[in-house]
Amino acid sequence: MRLKDKVALVTGAGQGIGRGIARMFAREGARLVLAARSQDKLARLESELSAAGTPVLAQATDVAVRGQMEALFAAAAERFGHLDVLVNNAGVGLGTPVDKVRDEDYDRVINTNLRGMHLGCHLAVPLMRRAGKGSIINISSVHGVEGSPGNTVYAATKGGIIGATRALAAELAPDFIRVNVISPGAIYLGGDQGYGPPAGLTPEAEEEYRRRWGDENRVVHRYYQPLEVVGEPVDIAYLAVYLATDESRFVTGQDITVDGGLTTYLADFPRPDLREKRDRDREEMRRFVEANQKPS
Ligand SMILES: NC(=O)c1ccc[n+]([C@@H]2O[C@H](COP(=O)([O-])OP(=O)(O)OC[C@H]3O[C@@H](n4cnc5c(N)ncnc54)[C@H](O)[C@@H]3O)[C@@H](O)[C@H]2O)c1
């Protein structure tokens, strides 16, 4: 087990990439502190991981709120005494053109993605000093380095995370605290996160749709980038494990992209040949849905 007895704190752990990282850290023997806003999702994950023997402290926490983050890190210190690994994963997006962005949305995205990461690092450092070393893993995005319409605020936070990571890596090196970024590309988050057959199908057709495609999102995700592979939370989690272990003791201040080649591809994406396949898949699904509506 590569993380045996390490204490790792993961934010935004209730679902998606954070949950994937928490599960893999547990498999590798870590003791876990898990934070997310939804108590329900945290409780489900806590009972799943505890049942498999992982010591878990789960606490509903809004990463943007200093008081809640202080309470989380205090509880972690009391339970485990120190911290070896912090994954600042909690994040929100905003797909809005700049002239339509409302101040409250701007504040929410900046506060979650940037202030949340800042508070995590700010509170983790004293606990990592107690351990004599540590690894901070900040989750950014390909949007931190590439532009796309409607993403100015999100991109500002994700670029900010990369800049802050480089500065922190230099600042914390004397303490042997390493700080790195993982920048995911398109990561498919799974059928329990609201994807699935569209509304209005007959029950038999719903079953058939699931059998054939799972959900449309899964099918089209593999055409997002040069590698015809569906990126999933485990793809991020494998790298997070490496960065959390001492195997990466010589790696700090890096932004490591996990994106199926998306950011290496200078032309439009999907790849032209994959675009045709994607359009064929979409058309087949559209025809299926049209032909299988419940009678009204
Ligand atoms: N899925 C992708 O394709 C993708 C791509 C690039 C980067 N990312 C980044 O990965 C990270 C995880 O996102 P995901 O894709 O798993 O999406 P997700 O929405 O499933 O997960 C985000 C998690 O963060 C939590 N969260 C949001 N605001 C919070 C707050 N204020 N306090 C505490 N928790 C909060 C949510 O409750 C959720 O558990 C994010 O930082 C996201 O920007 C995702």
The ligand as a MOL file (V3000), in Angstrom:
LIG
                    3D

  0  0  0     0  0            999 V3000
M  V30 BEGIN CTAB
M  V30 COUNTS 44 48 0 0 0
M  V30 BEGIN ATOM
M  V30 1 N -14.8320 17.0950 -14.5760 0
M  V30 2 C -14.0110 17.7370 -15.3780 0
M  V30 3 O -14.0510 17.5440 -16.5890 0
M  V30 4 C -12.9730 18.6880 -14.8080 0
M  V30 5 C -12.0300 19.1970 -15.6940 0
M  V30 6 C -11.0640 20.0650 -15.2160 0
M  V30 7 C -11.0340 20.4120 -13.8750 0
M  V30 8 N -11.9670 19.9330 -13.0290 0 CHG=1
M  V30 9 C -11.8770 20.3370 -11.6140 0
M  V30 10 O -11.9280 19.1950 -10.7990 0
M  V30 11 C -12.4540 19.5480 -9.5310 0
M  V30 12 C -13.5510 18.5780 -9.1550 0
M  V30 13 O -14.6440 18.7680 -10.0230 0
M  V30 14 P -15.5610 17.5760 -10.5780 0
M  V30 15 O -15.3790 17.5160 -12.0270 0
M  V30 16 O -15.3580 16.3730 -9.7690 0 CHG=-1
M  V30 17 O -16.9960 18.2240 -10.3690 0
M  V30 18 P -18.1080 18.0330 -9.2600 0
M  V30 19 O -19.0000 19.2010 -9.3920 0
M  V30 20 O -18.6680 16.6800 -9.3600 0
M  V30 21 O -17.2830 18.1310 -7.9070 0
M  V30 22 C -16.9820 19.3230 -7.2960 0
M  V30 23 C -17.0080 19.0880 -5.8180 0
M  V30 24 O -16.6620 20.2890 -5.1420 0
M  V30 25 C -17.6310 20.5450 -4.1590 0
M  V30 26 N -17.7310 21.9680 -3.8820 0
M  V30 27 C -18.1180 22.9510 -4.7230 0
M  V30 28 N -18.1130 24.1260 -4.0550 0
M  V30 29 C -17.7090 23.8480 -2.7910 0
M  V30 30 C -17.5060 24.6340 -1.6340 0
M  V30 31 N -17.7200 25.9590 -1.6180 0
M  V30 32 N -17.0990 24.0120 -0.5100 0
M  V30 33 C -16.8830 22.6850 -0.4750 0
M  V30 34 N -17.0500 21.8940 -1.5360 0
M  V30 35 C -17.4670 22.4750 -2.6790 0
M  V30 36 C -18.9170 19.9880 -4.7220 0
M  V30 37 O -19.8600 19.7960 -3.7110 0
M  V30 38 C -18.4030 18.6970 -5.3550 0
M  V30 39 O -18.3060 17.6730 -4.3980 0
M  V30 40 C -12.9050 21.0000 -9.6350 0
M  V30 41 O -11.9290 21.8440 -9.0900 0
M  V30 42 C -13.0240 21.1980 -11.1370 0
M  V30 43 O -12.8380 22.5510 -11.5010 0
M  V30 44 C -12.9420 19.0690 -13.4670 0
M  V30 END ATOM
M  V30 BEGIN BOND
M  V30 1 1 1 2
M  V30 2 2 2 3
M  V30 3 1 2 4
M  V30 4 1 4 5
M  V30 5 2 4 44
M  V30 6 2 5 6
M  V30 7 1 6 7
M  V30 8 2 7 8
M  V30 9 1 8 9
M  V30 10 1 8 44
M  V30 11 1 9 10
M  V30 12 1 9 42
M  V30 13 1 10 11
M  V30 14 1 11 12
M  V30 15 1 11 40
M  V30 16 1 12 13
M  V30 17 1 13 14
M  V30 18 2 14 15
M  V30 19 1 14 16
M  V30 20 1 14 17
M  V30 21 1 17 18
M  V30 22 2 18 19
M  V30 23 1 18 20
M  V30 24 1 18 21
M  V30 25 1 21 22
M  V30 26 1 22 23
M  V30 27 1 23 24
M  V30 28 1 23 38
M  V30 29 1 24 25
M  V30 30 1 25 26
M  V30 31 1 25 36
M  V30 32 1 26 27
M  V30 33 1 26 35
M  V30 34 2 27 28
M  V30 35 1 28 29
M  V30 36 1 29 30
M  V30 37 2 29 35
M  V30 38 1 30 31
M  V30 39 2 30 32
M  V30 40 1 32 33
M  V30 41 2 33 34
M  V30 42 1 34 35
M  V30 43 1 36 37
M  V30 44 1 36 38
M  V30 45 1 38 39
M  V30 46 1 40 41
M  V30 47 1 40 42
M  V30 48 1 42 43
M  V30 END BOND
M  V30 END CTAB
M  END
